[in-house]
Amino acid sequence: MKIPNILTLLRILLIPVIVVVYYLPYAWAPMAAAIVFGFAAVTDWFDGYLARKLNQTSPFGAFLDPVADKLMVAISLVLLVDTYSAFWITIPAGIIIGREIVISALREWMAELGKRANIAVSFVGKLKTALQMLAILIMLAAAPYTLASWVGIGALYLASVLTLWSMYVYLKAAWPDLTDDM
């Protein structure tokens, strides 16, 4: 098993740890969950770096890495929606999760056409992911409605704007194929 794939699997295994730790009945639990989330987020960057640096890319890693990211983000956003119980947290969380579903389906469909490269990950997509991770990290760590949590909420809204922008970029690139036989 290649090191990048081990890191990706570790990230998936850390998801239930984040959830369990977050709900522990201790004051330190949210901060501990945020630390686990932060560690998992770093493995996301590190596994891609190592895959390229050590020439250890694989079809398994290419499949599992984005799945791990989407699971980690979606489940963490569900935790935050539960914690805040407010529509204004649900809205950006829904935008982010909905976009991931749409773009995953789009990538799968474009791959069937042999045109997956037309919608390769862009800089905006990478920036969106980094901002999502930062927002979630802050919001997991901070008590709701504190100054720190408002910083996280602001970052979450910026991430949702980038989410919509990156979705627009991908849909625009795929539009000729989507509308070919309308």
HELIX and SHEET records of a PDB file:
HELIX    1   1 ILE A    3  TYR A   22  1                                  20    
HELIX    2   2 ALA A   29  LYS A   53  1                                  25    
HELIX    3   3 PRO A   59  TYR A   84  1                                  26    
HELIX    4   4 PHE A   87  GLU A  112  1                                  26    
HELIX    5   5 ARG A  116  ILE A  119  5                                   4    
HELIX    6   6 PHE A  123  ALA A  141  1                                  19    
HELIX    7   7 LEU A  147  LEU A  178  1                                  32    
END                                                                             
